[in-house]
């Protein structure tokens, strides 16, 4: 981001935070009117502005630090945790207060017309609405507190059975465990990470795949966890691809050579993990004399580095080969894969993290990320071609998860129509 863009962004953050602080303060003022002691009331009001004003200043200074240093570290992650928690909590509170203001203004308009300007008084805020606003806003507040402390390691197994008419018979019942977006630079608790690894190992799948973003920025971030993630083995192998974060594009380097060396080291880390890194290529998996193709492309994504070459990855494959593609960004499936004349049966992606925040119930599935990615979590299908988007194993920037839990995917391939 250039200097002008940074100034615009910081100004917007300052104005937005100040607006939220002021609006929520209206509820505080309403609830403190019942306090008879003026001094107590003043202390509460001043304390409110000191607390939230300090948070706003901390946010601005930390964002400025991110722009200068070019990366997100543990200290800036703490700010993002607080910032998101406060903003979401305040927004919920403001929704109730704003709704009340609409009613109050409507009442004021009717009152002004009926009573005239001389006898007109603007309706005061209702204390019960302010209480309700704060009580309801406590739900996202405590949800974020939980997500930051526990939710980011609340690993869940998602299982899908996918039917294909042309699946080779030998692979009927073949299972694949997928994890994505490890983001090892964000991990601080190796024991909590091990819980997720043990969960992946316990699936005893035939094949294991990792679909990109091994690190946040630097190859060295995975080193404390090489032994742990290297424990994941499968009878038919472990395969991996690169994600947008693996190229080192989001951090400042002392030289072009330093960045290139980091990338070389990052690719070597996959080998140390026991993963076969697929760089726009394919390999053949054979079982009982029958075959399927595993393809992997470098990162390709709308709005991100689009280095992956699908044509190169498809070289040597035939139209009737059963093909599984690893492609980090699901926008690749929408833009190119699902329309390709050389049919790719199943694409496995990650990247979105489900934005690490949202709601997933049998009735409702929502996350803000859906306004950027039409396929952001779970299974999608079009013309007998499937996409599965993993919600991510790790976390980045916001070091927590609220409602969208870290995922281990298990996919079972079945032959037939599924009817």
PyMOL commands that set and color helices and strands:
alter all, ss='L'
color gray80, all
select helices_A, chain A and resi 3-32+38-69+74-115+127-149+151-153+169-171+184-186+190-201+219-229+244-247+256-273+310-314+331-335+337-339+353-356+368-371
alter helices_A, ss='H'
color red, helices_A
select strands_A, chain A and resi 156-164+174-179+207-210+238-240+276-277+281-287+290-296+323-329+346-350+359-360+365-366+378-382+385-389+407-415
alter strands_A, ss='S'
color yellow, strands_A
deselect
rebuild
show_as cartoon
